[in-house]
């Protein structure tokens, strides 16, 4: 199974959003020829034509439309990855195991504490 590079997917998504390779290259802060090579490499890697080159811009093929939707979702998830890792490192996300005696559950302090804890740190699940 081939692993598609995120930078190729970002380039492809940007080209589709802009509808024009030159504008996409400017948005990505690269020259047009390297961007074209990235797109060609992606098409070769997948073995399908992703874009129709038009006199004034580009349009996705059916395969390109599918890739665009999937790539956009994947890139959004990848952008959230760093923040999720940092939340876990700060203790704001993960699991917390709490042990207490059966009689402690009857005291209002325990359920109130757990409820407040969930309100403050919703990314933590208690076991």
Beta strands, then each sheet from edge to edge (+ up, - down):
strand 1: 51-54
strand 2: 57-60
strand 3: 94-96
strand 4: 124-126
sheet 1: 1+ 2-
sheet 2: 3+ 4+
end
